Amino acid sequence: MSLNLSVLKSIIGSTIFKIASSIVSLIAVPLLLKALGTYNYGVWVTLTALVGWLNIFDFGSGYSLKNKVTESLVNKDKSYLQILIAGTIQFYVLATFVILLVFGCSFFVIAALRENAILSVILYLPVILAFPFTLGHFIVQGLKKFNLLNFLLLFQSLLWLITIVLYSYGIIQLNIYKVAFIYGLLYVLINFSIFYISLSYLKFKWEELLNFSHFTSSKDSLLVGGRFFLLQLSTLMLFSLGNLMTYDNLQVKDVAQFDTINKIFLIGMTFFSVIIGVFWAEISHAKALKQKVLLFKAKNQLLWISLFFSIGTCIVAYFMPFIVPFWTNGIINIEFTQLLPFVFLVVIQYFAYSGAVFLNAFEDLNGQVVLSVAASVFIIPLAKYFFYIGIGIGSVPLASAILILPTLIYVLYKSNKCINNLIV
């Protein structure tokens, strides 16, 4: 089965940028380990892992807007889109104040923040204030400008790598606090650039932001976004608690080990997410045109791609006990048995995402939300049980894998039903 040329170009271009970004990330890890030391590196990766949690505060509105932007390419109607974007930006600004409040309260409940208070403020304050700019990611994806987005993210990674290289080799004098400041500064600059460019493509009228009636006009999209929010929250609970729970239940050096292993498996997930992002836009496009044949073709292509990635993951896992010590200059060592929960989880994710992307594009989210929320309720107690019985750093990925098995079965079945029920 041949892929559509535009899809192929997006996948190839985005993959090239992602490969480059992954290489940059792989180079940065041992350099940062060397510069910070194992303990401070463990603290660093624990705190930066929590940055992803900020994304839930858009309450799913970004995903809803992405669908509408893609559909507007078919309908050629940009007038309502201007209103929708303005209302969503206004919502993001309000959400920023909520994030600041939650961040302040988090010091009372999250040990990693409380024990590193000054570092946390330096790291998170610019990231939080830049939250409205992150809407640009969804708009660019909706416009199917994937290569542009990934180029800008690669540029951010390169600037970060240059900083780490200069710091690691003593060319510039930094400490973990200055590193956090530079991290936040790069985050703000790149996200603002993506935000500004995305709105320029749509010829967005900035004065629309002052019309607060748009917030009410976009309420339907925001309500759909509420279901995406529950999926986002559940996803973070299932896949982003590893560093934090390892920090709480084991030792800081174990966090460094967990994060290093996780980074390698995330490379495959990063490439796969590029494909999912491209297919999401194409599925929304085919849905708007009511092309069932193209939708079924896309489904089959994604399943074959999932199988290919699964086999690749198993091959990489086999060699990881040799790769990781070499990569980290002997600082971190792992055993093959420690990798099995990670492999189990990643393979399930590949196939689950292949079905879920159709439900997301069709905005048929209720069943997926129920299963995901149920799984997120049990992730902490199940992972704690696995820590208790000695599973070690594989506790969280093993718990996540077990809990998303029902979702995998559901989304593969339901995605077929969504396509069949499409009225031509």
C-alpha positions as CSV (number, residue, x, y, z in Angstrom):
1,M,0.0,0.0,0.0
2,S,1.4,3.4,-1.1
3,L,1.3,6.4,1.1
4,N,-0.1,9.7,-0.2
5,L,2.8,11.9,-1.4
6,S,2.0,14.8,0.9
7,V,1.8,12.4,3.9
8,L,5.1,10.8,2.8
9,K,6.8,14.2,2.5
10,S,5.6,15.2,6.0
11,I,6.7,11.9,7.5
12,I,10.1,11.9,5.9
13,G,10.8,15.6,6.7
14,S,9.6,15.3,10.2
15,T,11.5,12.1,10.8
16,I,14.7,13.7,9.6
17,F,14.2,16.5,12.1
18,K,13.3,14.1,14.8
19,I,16.4,12.0,14.2
20,A,18.5,15.1,14.4
21,S,16.7,16.1,17.7
22,S,17.2,12.6,19.1
23,I,20.9,12.6,18.3
24,V,21.2,16.0,20.0
25,S,19.3,14.6,23.1
26,L,21.5,11.5,23.2
27,I,24.7,13.6,23.0
28,A,23.4,15.9,25.8
29,V,22.7,13.2,28.3
30,P,26.3,12.1,29.1
31,L,27.5,15.7,28.9
32,L,24.8,16.8,31.4
33,L,25.6,13.7,33.6
34,K,29.3,14.7,33.6
35,A,28.6,18.4,34.3
36,L,25.9,18.0,37.0
37,G,26.9,14.6,38.6
38,T,24.5,11.7,39.1
39,Y,22.6,13.2,42.0
40,N,21.9,16.7,40.5
41,Y,21.2,15.0,37.2
42,G,18.5,12.8,38.9
43,V,17.0,16.0,40.4
44,W,17.1,17.7,37.0
45,V,15.3,15.0,35.1
46,T,12.7,14.6,37.8
47,L,11.8,18.3,37.7
48,T,11.9,18.7,33.9
49,A,9.7,15.6,33.6
50,L,7.0,17.5,35.3
51,V,7.0,20.2,32.6
52,G,4.8,17.9,30.5
53,W,2.1,18.2,33.1
54,L,1.5,21.8,32.2
55,N,0.0,20.7,28.9
56,I,-3.1,19.4,30.7
57,F,-4.1,22.9,31.6
58,D,-5.3,23.7,28.1
59,F,-8.1,21.2,29.1
60,G,-7.9,19.6,25.6
61,S,-8.9,22.8,23.8
62,G,-5.7,22.7,21.6
63,Y,-6.6,19.2,20.2
64,S,-10.1,20.4,19.4
65,L,-8.7,23.5,17.7
66,K,-6.3,21.4,15.7
67,N,-9.2,19.4,14.2
68,K,-11.0,22.6,13.3
69,V,-8.0,24.1,11.6
70,T,-7.5,21.1,9.4
71,E,-11.2,21.0,8.5
72,S,-11.0,24.7,7.6
73,L,-8.5,23.7,4.9
74,V,-11.4,21.7,3.2
75,N,-14.2,24.2,3.9
76,K,-12.2,27.2,3.0
77,D,-14.0,29.2,5.7
78,K,-11.6,31.2,7.9
79,S,-14.1,33.6,9.5
80,Y,-15.3,31.3,12.3
81,L,-11.7,30.1,12.7
82,Q,-10.6,33.6,13.7
83,I,-13.2,33.7,16.4
84,L,-12.3,30.2,17.6
85,I,-8.6,30.9,17.8
86,A,-9.2,34.2,19.7
87,G,-11.5,32.5,22.2
88,T,-9.0,29.6,22.7
89,I,-6.1,32.0,23.3
90,Q,-8.2,33.9,25.8
91,F,-8.9,30.6,27.5
92,Y,-5.2,29.8,27.5
93,V,-4.4,33.1,29.3
94,L,-7.0,32.3,32.0
95,A,-5.5,28.8,32.3
96,T,-2.1,30.4,32.9
97,F,-3.3,32.0,36.2
98,V,-4.7,28.6,37.2
99,I,-1.4,27.0,36.6
100,L,0.4,29.6,38.7
101,L,-2.0,28.8,41.6
102,V,-1.6,25.0,41.2
103,F,2.2,25.4,41.0
104,G,2.2,27.3,44.3
105,C,0.1,24.6,46.0
106,S,2.2,21.8,44.5
107,F,5.1,22.7,46.9
108,F,3.0,21.3,49.7
109,V,2.4,17.9,48.1
110,I,5.3,17.2,45.7
111,A,8.6,16.5,47.5
112,A,10.8,17.0,44.5
113,L,9.5,20.6,44.2
114,R,9.6,21.3,47.9
115,E,13.2,20.0,48.3
116,N,14.4,22.1,45.4
117,A,12.2,25.2,45.7
118,I,14.5,27.9,44.2
119,L,15.5,25.6,41.3
120,S,11.8,24.8,40.7
121,V,10.8,28.5,40.6
122,I,13.6,29.4,38.2
123,L,12.7,26.5,35.9
124,Y,8.9,26.7,35.9
125,L,8.1,30.4,36.1
126,P,9.1,31.2,32.5
127,V,7.6,27.9,31.2
128,I,4.3,28.7,32.9
129,L,4.1,32.3,31.6
130,A,4.8,31.0,28.1
131,F,1.8,28.6,28.3
132,P,-0.4,30.6,25.9
133,F,2.3,30.3,23.2
134,T,2.0,26.5,23.2
135,L,-1.3,26.8,21.3
136,G,0.9,27.5,18.2
137,H,1.9,23.8,18.2
138,F,-1.7,22.7,17.6
139,I,-2.3,25.4,14.9
140,V,0.8,24.4,13.0
141,Q,-0.1,20.7,13.1
142,G,-3.7,21.6,12.0
143,L,-2.2,23.4,9.0
144,K,-0.1,20.3,8.3
145,K,3.2,22.3,8.6
146,F,4.9,19.5,10.4
147,N,8.3,20.1,9.0
148,L,8.3,23.8,10.1
149,L,7.3,22.8,13.6
150,N,10.0,20.1,13.9
151,F,12.6,22.4,12.5
152,L,12.0,25.0,15.1
153,L,12.0,22.4,17.9
154,L,15.3,21.1,16.5
155,F,16.7,24.6,16.6
156,Q,15.8,24.8,20.3
157,S,17.5,21.5,20.9
158,L,20.7,22.6,19.1
159,L,20.9,25.8,21.2
160,W,20.4,23.7,24.3
161,L,23.2,21.3,23.2
162,I,25.6,24.2,22.6
163,T,24.9,25.4,26.1
164,I,25.6,22.0,27.6
165,V,28.8,21.4,25.6
166,L,30.2,24.8,26.7
167,Y,29.2,24.1,30.3
168,S,30.5,20.5,30.3
169,Y,33.9,21.5,29.0
170,G,34.3,24.5,31.3
171,I,34.2,27.1,28.6
172,I,31.4,28.9,30.4
173,Q,30.8,28.8,34.1
174,L,27.3,27.7,35.1
175,N,25.5,25.8,37.8
176,I,22.2,24.0,37.9
177,Y,20.3,27.2,38.6
178,K,21.8,29.0,35.5
179,V,21.1,25.9,33.4
180,A,17.5,26.1,34.5
181,F,17.3,29.8,33.5
182,I,18.7,29.1,30.1
183,Y,16.3,26.1,29.6
184,G,13.3,28.4,30.4
185,L,14.6,31.2,28.2
186,L,14.9,28.9,25.2
187,Y,11.5,27.4,25.9
188,V,9.9,30.9,25.8
189,L,11.7,32.1,22.7
190,I,10.9,29.0,20.5
191,N,7.3,28.6,21.6
192,F,6.6,32.3,21.0
193,S,8.2,31.9,17.5
194,I,5.9,28.9,16.7
195,F,2.9,30.8,18.1
196,Y,3.6,34.0,16.0
197,I,4.3,32.1,12.8
198,S,1.2,29.9,13.1
199,L,-1.1,32.9,13.5
200,S,0.7,34.7,10.6
201,Y,-0.1,31.8,8.3
202,L,-3.8,32.2,9.1
203,K,-3.6,36.1,8.8
204,F,-4.9,36.3,12.3
205,K,-6.2,39.7,13.3
206,W,-4.6,40.4,16.7
207,E,-7.3,42.9,17.7
208,E,-9.7,39.9,17.9
209,L,-8.0,39.1,21.2
210,L,-9.7,42.1,22.7
211,N,-13.2,40.9,21.8
212,F,-14.1,38.8,24.8
213,S,-17.3,37.7,23.3
214,H,-15.2,35.2,21.3
215,F,-14.6,33.3,24.5
216,T,-18.3,32.5,24.6
217,S,-18.5,31.8,20.9
218,S,-15.8,29.1,21.1
219,K,-17.5,27.3,24.0
220,D,-18.6,24.3,21.9
221,S,-15.0,23.7,20.9
222,L,-13.9,24.1,24.5
223,L,-16.5,21.6,25.6
224,V,-15.2,19.0,23.1
225,G,-11.7,19.9,24.5
226,G,-12.9,18.9,27.9
227,R,-12.9,15.3,26.8
228,F,-9.5,15.6,25.3
229,F,-8.4,17.1,28.7
230,L,-9.5,13.9,30.5
231,L,-7.4,11.9,27.9
232,Q,-4.4,14.2,28.4
233,L,-4.7,13.9,32.2
234,S,-5.0,10.1,32.0
235,T,-2.1,9.9,29.5
236,L,0.2,11.9,31.9
237,M,-0.8,9.7,34.8
238,L,0.0,6.6,32.9
239,F,3.1,7.6,31.1
240,S,4.7,10.6,32.9
241,L,4.8,9.5,36.5
242,G,7.9,7.3,36.1
243,N,10.6,9.8,37.2
244,L,8.5,11.2,40.1
245,M,7.4,7.8,41.5
246,T,10.9,6.4,41.1
247,Y,12.2,9.5,43.0
248,D,9.7,8.8,45.8
249,N,10.0,5.1,46.1
250,L,13.7,4.4,45.2
251,Q,16.8,6.5,45.1
252,V,17.9,9.5,43.1
253,K,20.5,7.4,41.2
254,D,17.6,5.1,40.2
255,V,15.8,8.1,38.7
256,A,18.9,8.7,36.5
257,Q,18.8,5.0,35.5
258,F,15.1,5.0,34.8
259,D,15.3,8.3,32.8
260,T,18.2,7.1,30.7
261,I,16.4,3.9,29.7
262,N,13.2,5.8,29.1
263,K,14.9,8.3,26.9
264,I,16.0,5.6,24.5
265,F,12.6,4.0,24.2
266,L,11.1,7.5,23.8
267,I,13.1,7.9,20.6
268,G,11.0,5.3,19.0
269,M,7.8,6.8,20.4
270,T,8.9,10.2,19.2
271,F,9.2,9.0,15.6
272,F,5.9,7.2,15.9
273,S,4.2,10.3,17.2
274,V,5.4,12.1,14.1
275,I,3.6,9.5,12.0
276,I,0.5,9.7,14.2
277,G,0.5,13.5,14.0
278,V,0.7,13.4,10.2
279,F,-2.0,10.7,9.9
280,W,-4.3,12.6,12.4
281,A,-4.4,15.6,10.0
282,E,-5.0,13.3,7.0
283,I,-7.7,11.4,8.8
284,S,-9.5,14.7,9.7
285,H,-9.2,15.7,6.1
286,A,-10.6,12.4,4.8
287,K,-13.3,12.5,7.3
288,A,-14.4,16.0,6.2
289,L,-14.5,14.6,2.6
290,K,-16.3,11.4,3.8
291,Q,-13.7,9.1,2.1
292,K,-14.2,5.7,3.8
293,V,-11.7,3.9,1.5
294,L,-8.9,6.3,2.4
295,L,-9.7,5.9,6.1
296,F,-9.5,2.1,6.1
297,K,-6.3,2.3,4.1
298,A,-4.8,4.6,6.7
299,K,-5.9,2.2,9.4
300,N,-4.1,-0.7,7.8
301,Q,-1.0,1.4,7.1
302,L,-0.8,2.4,10.8
303,L,-1.1,-1.2,12.0
304,W,1.8,-2.3,9.7
305,I,3.8,0.6,10.9
306,S,3.1,-0.3,14.5
307,L,4.3,-3.9,13.9
308,F,7.5,-2.5,12.3
309,F,8.2,-0.3,15.3
310,S,7.5,-3.1,17.7
311,I,10.1,-5.4,16.1
312,G,12.6,-2.5,16.0
313,T,12.0,-1.9,19.7
314,C,12.7,-5.5,20.6
315,I,16.0,-5.4,18.6
316,V,17.1,-2.2,20.3
317,A,16.3,-3.6,23.7
318,Y,18.5,-6.6,23.1
319,F,21.5,-4.4,22.6
320,M,20.7,-1.8,25.3
321,P,22.7,-3.4,28.1
322,F,25.8,-2.8,25.9
323,I,24.8,0.6,24.6
324,V,23.9,2.4,27.8
325,P,27.2,1.9,29.7
326,F,29.1,3.0,26.5
327,W,26.8,6.0,26.0
328,T,27.1,7.2,29.7
329,N,30.8,6.5,30.0
330,G,30.1,3.7,32.5
331,I,28.1,5.9,34.9
332,I,24.9,3.9,34.3
333,N,24.6,0.2,33.9
334,I,21.4,-1.9,33.2
335,E,20.4,-5.5,32.9
336,F,18.2,-6.9,30.1
337,T,15.4,-8.0,32.5
338,Q,15.0,-4.4,33.6
339,L,14.0,-3.5,30.1
340,L,11.1,-6.0,29.6
341,P,8.4,-3.8,31.3
342,F,9.5,-0.9,29.1
343,V,9.3,-3.0,25.9
344,F,5.9,-4.4,26.9
345,L,4.5,-0.9,27.4
346,V,5.9,0.7,24.2
347,V,4.6,-2.1,22.0
348,I,1.1,-1.7,23.5
349,Q,1.3,2.0,23.0
350,Y,2.1,1.7,19.3
351,F,-1.0,-0.3,18.5
352,A,-3.2,1.6,20.9
353,Y,-2.3,5.0,19.3
354,S,-3.0,3.5,15.8
355,G,-6.7,3.1,16.9
356,A,-7.0,6.1,19.2
357,V,-5.9,8.6,16.5
358,F,-9.1,7.8,14.6
359,L,-11.3,8.3,17.6
360,N,-9.5,11.6,18.3
361,A,-10.0,12.8,14.7
362,F,-13.7,11.8,14.8
363,E,-13.9,13.3,18.3
364,D,-15.6,10.1,19.5
365,L,-14.0,10.1,22.9
366,N,-16.4,8.9,25.6
367,G,-15.4,5.2,25.8
368,Q,-11.7,6.1,25.5
369,V,-12.1,8.6,28.3
370,V,-13.8,6.2,30.7
371,L,-11.2,3.5,30.2
372,S,-8.3,6.0,30.4
373,V,-9.6,7.6,33.6
374,A,-10.2,4.2,35.2
375,A,-6.6,3.2,34.3
376,S,-5.2,6.5,35.8
377,V,-7.0,5.8,39.1
378,F,-5.2,2.5,39.5
379,I,-1.8,3.5,38.2
380,I,-0.3,4.8,41.5
381,P,-1.5,1.9,43.8
382,L,-0.5,-0.7,41.2
383,A,2.9,0.8,40.6
384,K,3.5,1.1,44.4
385,Y,2.7,-2.6,44.8
386,F,5.2,-3.4,42.1
387,F,7.8,-1.3,43.9
388,Y,6.9,-3.1,47.1
389,I,7.5,-6.6,45.6
390,G,10.8,-5.5,44.1
391,I,10.1,-4.9,40.4
392,G,12.3,-1.8,40.7
393,I,12.6,0.8,37.9
394,G,10.2,-1.3,35.8
395,S,7.3,-0.8,38.2
396,V,5.6,2.1,36.6
397,P,5.9,1.0,33.0
398,L,4.7,-2.5,33.9
399,A,1.7,-1.0,35.7
400,S,0.9,1.3,32.8
401,A,1.1,-1.5,30.3
402,I,-1.3,-3.7,32.2
403,L,-3.8,-0.9,32.6
404,I,-4.0,0.2,29.0
405,L,-4.6,-3.3,27.6
406,P,-8.4,-2.8,27.7
407,T,-8.0,0.5,26.0
408,L,-6.0,-1.1,23.2
409,I,-8.7,-3.6,22.5
410,Y,-11.4,-0.9,22.6
411,V,-9.8,1.6,20.3
412,L,-9.0,-0.9,17.6
413,Y,-12.6,-2.1,17.6
414,K,-14.2,1.4,17.9
415,S,-12.0,2.9,15.1
416,N,-13.5,0.5,12.6
417,K,-17.0,1.3,13.8
418,C,-16.4,5.1,13.4
419,I,-15.3,4.6,9.8
420,N,-18.2,2.3,9.0
421,N,-20.7,4.7,10.5
422,L,-19.5,7.7,8.5
423,I,-22.4,8.9,6.4
424,V,-21.3,9.4,2.8
